[in-house]
Amino acid sequence: MASDGHLATLLDSGAWLIQLVYGLMMVVSIVALIINITKLALSGGNPSARSEAIRNILIAGGCLAVLGGLGIIFFLLLSFF
């Protein structure tokens, strides 16, 4: 593929917006993880609050894993095109 293809043009013009949104999503996921770890610490002897905090920690960790994978894919797209 030529370096002046449509995908290269799109990635060049929108890379800063994609990186901005990606960075904001990473910060929100990390904050959610910290909040849920704090909720787990404060759950004490309440089993329902504890299970909800653990579930939310797993969700936030999954979001971070997905965002990490998307970051690698985006980096590869930028380096190849």
Backbone as JSON Lines, residues from 0, in Angstrom:
{"i":0,"aa":"M","n":[0.84,-1.18,0.0],"ca":[0.0,0.0,0.0],"c":[0.88,1.24,0.0]}
{"i":1,"aa":"A","n":[0.5,2.22,-0.74],"ca":[1.27,3.45,-0.82],"c":[1.14,4.24,0.48]}
{"i":2,"aa":"S","n":[2.13,5.05,0.77],"ca":[2.13,5.81,2.01],"c":[1.11,6.94,1.98]}
{"i":3,"aa":"D","n":[0.59,7.28,0.82],"ca":[-0.41,8.34,0.74],"c":[-1.82,7.76,0.57]}
{"i":4,"aa":"G","n":[-2.06,6.58,1.12],"ca":[-3.35,5.93,1.02],"c":[-4.37,6.6,1.94]}
{"i":5,"aa":"H","n":[-5.58,6.16,1.8],"ca":[-6.66,6.76,2.58],"c":[-6.52,6.48,4.07]}
{"i":6,"aa":"L","n":[-6.09,5.26,4.42],"ca":[-5.92,4.93,5.83],"c":[-4.8,5.75,6.46]}
{"i":7,"aa":"A","n":[-3.71,5.97,5.74],"ca":[-2.61,6.78,6.26],"c":[-3.06,8.23,6.46]}
{"i":8,"aa":"T","n":[-3.84,8.74,5.54],"ca":[-4.35,10.11,5.67],"c":[-5.27,10.23,6.87]}
{"i":9,"aa":"L","n":[-6.14,9.24,7.05],"ca":[-7.05,9.26,8.18],"c":[-6.29,9.18,9.5]}
{"i":10,"aa":"L","n":[-5.31,8.29,9.58],"ca":[-4.55,8.14,10.82],"c":[-3.7,9.37,11.1]}
{"i":11,"aa":"D","n":[-3.17,10.01,10.06],"ca":[-2.37,11.23,10.29],"c":[-3.23,12.37,10.8]}
{"i":12,"aa":"S","n":[-4.42,12.52,10.25],"ca":[-5.25,13.67,10.63],"c":[-5.97,13.45,11.95]}
{"i":13,"aa":"G","n":[-6.31,12.21,12.28],"ca":[-7.07,11.97,13.49],"c":[-6.3,11.34,14.62]}
{"i":14,"aa":"A","n":[-4.99,11.23,14.49],"ca":[-4.2,10.54,15.51],"c":[-4.24,11.26,16.85]}
{"i":15,"aa":"W","n":[-4.21,12.56,16.84],"ca":[-4.2,13.29,18.12],"c":[-5.54,13.12,18.84]}
{"i":16,"aa":"L","n":[-6.65,13.09,18.08],"ca":[-7.95,12.91,18.7],"c":[-8.09,11.5,19.28]}
{"i":17,"aa":"I","n":[-7.62,10.51,18.55],"ca":[-7.67,9.14,19.03],"c":[-6.81,8.98,20.28]}
{"i":18,"aa":"Q","n":[-5.63,9.59,20.29],"ca":[-4.75,9.5,21.45],"c":[-5.35,10.23,22.65]}
{"i":19,"aa":"L","n":[-6.04,11.34,22.42],"ca":[-6.67,12.08,23.5],"c":[-7.79,11.26,24.13]}
{"i":20,"aa":"V","n":[-8.65,10.68,23.31],"ca":[-9.74,9.86,23.82],"c":[-9.19,8.62,24.52]}
{"i":21,"aa":"Y","n":[-8.16,8.01,23.95],"ca":[-7.53,6.84,24.56],"c":[-6.95,7.19,25.93]}
{"i":22,"aa":"G","n":[-6.27,8.3,26.03],"ca":[-5.69,8.72,27.31],"c":[-6.76,8.99,28.36]}
{"i":23,"aa":"L","n":[-7.85,9.64,27.96],"ca":[-8.93,9.91,28.91],"c":[-9.58,8.61,29.38]}
{"i":24,"aa":"M","n":[-9.77,7.67,28.47],"ca":[-10.35,6.39,28.85],"c":[-9.43,5.62,29.8]}
{"i":25,"aa":"M","n":[-8.14,5.69,29.59],"ca":[-7.19,5.03,30.49],"c":[-7.24,5.64,31.89]}
{"i":26,"aa":"V","n":[-7.29,6.97,31.96],"ca":[-7.34,7.64,33.26],"c":[-8.63,7.27,33.99]}
{"i":27,"aa":"V","n":[-9.75,7.27,33.27],"ca":[-11.03,6.92,33.9],"c":[-11.01,5.48,34.39]}
{"i":28,"aa":"S","n":[-10.44,4.58,33.63],"ca":[-10.38,3.18,34.06],"c":[-9.5,3.0,35.29]}
{"i":29,"aa":"I","n":[-8.38,3.7,35.33],"ca":[-7.49,3.6,36.49],"c":[-8.16,4.18,37.73]}
{"i":30,"aa":"V","n":[-8.86,5.31,37.57],"ca":[-9.58,5.9,38.7],"c":[-10.68,4.96,39.18]}
{"i":31,"aa":"A","n":[-11.41,4.34,38.25],"ca":[-12.46,3.39,38.63],"c":[-11.86,2.21,39.38]}
{"i":32,"aa":"L","n":[-10.71,1.74,38.95],"ca":[-10.05,0.63,39.63],"c":[-9.65,1.03,41.05]}
{"i":33,"aa":"I","n":[-9.1,2.21,41.22],"ca":[-8.7,2.68,42.55],"c":[-9.91,2.85,43.46]}
{"i":34,"aa":"I","n":[-11.0,3.41,42.92],"ca":[-12.22,3.6,43.72],"c":[-12.77,2.25,44.16]}
{"i":35,"aa":"N","n":[-12.77,1.27,43.27],"ca":[-13.33,-0.03,43.64],"c":[-12.42,-0.8,44.59]}
{"i":36,"aa":"I","n":[-11.12,-0.6,44.5],"ca":[-10.22,-1.2,45.49],"c":[-10.48,-0.59,46.86]}
{"i":37,"aa":"T","n":[-10.74,0.71,46.9],"ca":[-11.06,1.39,48.16],"c":[-12.39,0.87,48.72]}
{"i":38,"aa":"K","n":[-13.37,0.66,47.83],"ca":[-14.66,0.11,48.28],"c":[-14.49,-1.3,48.83]}
{"i":39,"aa":"L","n":[-13.6,-2.08,48.25],"ca":[-13.33,-3.41,48.77],"c":[-12.72,-3.33,50.16]}
{"i":40,"aa":"A","n":[-11.81,-2.38,50.35],"ca":[-11.19,-2.23,51.67],"c":[-12.2,-1.77,52.71]}
{"i":41,"aa":"L","n":[-13.19,-0.99,52.28],"ca":[-14.18,-0.46,53.23],"c":[-15.38,-1.38,53.41]}
{"i":42,"aa":"S","n":[-15.44,-2.48,52.68],"ca":[-16.62,-3.34,52.73],"c":[-16.76,-4.04,54.08]}
{"i":43,"aa":"G","n":[-15.67,-4.25,54.77],"ca":[-15.71,-4.86,56.1],"c":[-16.32,-6.23,56.07]}
{"i":44,"aa":"G","n":[-17.36,-6.44,56.86],"ca":[-17.99,-7.75,56.95],"c":[-19.23,-7.88,56.08]}
{"i":45,"aa":"N","n":[-19.48,-6.93,55.21],"ca":[-20.67,-6.98,54.37],"c":[-20.38,-7.79,53.11]}
{"i":46,"aa":"P","n":[-20.92,-9.01,53.01],"ca":[-20.57,-9.86,51.86],"c":[-21.11,-9.35,50.53]}
{"i":47,"aa":"S","n":[-22.27,-8.69,50.53],"ca":[-22.79,-8.2,49.25],"c":[-21.97,-7.02,48.73]}
{"i":48,"aa":"A","n":[-21.53,-6.13,49.63],"ca":[-20.67,-5.02,49.2],"c":[-19.32,-5.54,48.73]}
{"i":49,"aa":"R","n":[-18.84,-6.58,49.41],"ca":[-17.56,-7.17,49.02],"c":[-17.64,-7.81,47.63]}
{"i":50,"aa":"S","n":[-18.69,-8.57,47.36],"ca":[-18.81,-9.21,46.05],"c":[-19.02,-8.17,44.94]}
{"i":51,"aa":"E","n":[-19.76,-7.11,45.24],"ca":[-19.94,-6.05,44.25],"c":[-18.62,-5.34,43.96]}
{"i":52,"aa":"A","n":[-17.82,-5.08,44.99],"ca":[-16.53,-4.44,44.8],"c":[-15.58,-5.33,43.99]}
{"i":53,"aa":"I","n":[-15.58,-6.62,44.28],"ca":[-14.72,-7.54,43.54],"c":[-15.15,-7.6,42.07]}
{"i":54,"aa":"R","n":[-16.46,-7.66,41.83],"ca":[-16.96,-7.69,40.45],"c":[-16.56,-6.41,39.7]}
{"i":55,"aa":"N","n":[-16.69,-5.27,40.36],"ca":[-16.32,-4.0,39.71],"c":[-14.81,-3.9,39.48]}
{"i":56,"aa":"I","n":[-14.01,-4.48,40.36],"ca":[-12.56,-4.51,40.15],"c":[-12.23,-5.34,38.92]}
{"i":57,"aa":"L","n":[-12.9,-6.48,38.77],"ca":[-12.68,-7.31,37.59],"c":[-13.1,-6.6,36.3]}
{"i":58,"aa":"I","n":[-14.2,-5.86,36.36],"ca":[-14.66,-5.12,35.18],"c":[-13.64,-4.03,34.83]}
{"i":59,"aa":"A","n":[-13.18,-3.29,35.82],"ca":[-12.21,-2.22,35.56],"c":[-10.89,-2.81,35.05]}
{"i":60,"aa":"G","n":[-10.47,-3.94,35.6],"ca":[-9.26,-4.59,35.11],"c":[-9.41,-5.09,33.69]}
{"i":61,"aa":"G","n":[-10.59,-5.61,33.36],"ca":[-10.86,-6.03,31.98],"c":[-10.84,-4.86,31.02]}
{"i":62,"aa":"C","n":[-11.39,-3.74,31.45],"ca":[-11.35,-2.53,30.61],"c":[-9.91,-2.08,30.37]}
{"i":63,"aa":"L","n":[-9.08,-2.14,31.39],"ca":[-7.68,-1.77,31.22],"c":[-6.97,-2.72,30.27]}
{"i":64,"aa":"A","n":[-7.29,-4.0,30.35],"ca":[-6.68,-4.98,29.45],"c":[-7.09,-4.73,28.01]}
{"i":65,"aa":"V","n":[-8.37,-4.44,27.79],"ca":[-8.86,-4.15,26.44],"c":[-8.22,-2.88,25.9]}
{"i":66,"aa":"L","n":[-8.13,-1.86,26.75],"ca":[-7.5,-0.61,26.31],"c":[-6.02,-0.81,25.99]}
{"i":67,"aa":"G","n":[-5.35,-1.67,26.74],"ca":[-3.95,-1.97,26.45],"c":[-3.81,-2.64,25.09]}
{"i":68,"aa":"G","n":[-4.71,-3.58,24.81],"ca":[-4.69,-4.24,23.5],"c":[-4.98,-3.28,22.37]}
{"i":69,"aa":"L","n":[-5.94,-2.39,22.57],"ca":[-6.26,-1.4,21.54],"c":[-5.09,-0.44,21.33]}
{"i":70,"aa":"G","n":[-4.38,-0.12,22.4],"ca":[-3.21,0.75,22.27],"c":[-2.12,0.11,21.43]}
{"i":71,"aa":"I","n":[-1.91,-1.18,21.62],"ca":[-0.91,-1.9,20.82],"c":[-1.33,-1.94,19.36]}
{"i":72,"aa":"I","n":[-2.6,-2.21,19.11],"ca":[-3.1,-2.25,17.73],"c":[-2.96,-0.89,17.07]}
{"i":73,"aa":"F","n":[-3.31,0.18,17.78],"ca":[-3.2,1.53,17.22],"c":[-1.73,1.88,16.94]}
{"i":74,"aa":"F","n":[-0.84,1.51,17.86],"ca":[0.58,1.76,17.64],"c":[1.08,1.03,16.39]}
{"i":75,"aa":"L","n":[0.65,-0.22,16.22],"ca":[1.05,-0.97,15.04],"c":[0.51,-0.35,13.76]}
{"i":76,"aa":"L","n":[-0.74,0.13,13.81],"ca":[-1.3,0.79,12.63],"c":[-0.52,2.06,12.27]}
{"i":77,"aa":"L","n":[-0.14,2.82,13.3],"ca":[0.61,4.04,13.04],"c":[2.01,3.73,12.52]}
{"i":78,"aa":"S","n":[2.61,2.67,12.98],"ca":[3.98,2.38,12.55],"c":[4.02,1.77,11.16]}
{"i":79,"aa":"F","n":[2.98,1.04,10.77],"ca":[2.99,0.41,9.46],"c":[2.49,1.33,8.35]}
{"i":80,"aa":"F","n":[1.6,2.24,8.69],"ca":[1.03,3.11,7.64],"c":[1.58,4.48,7.83]}
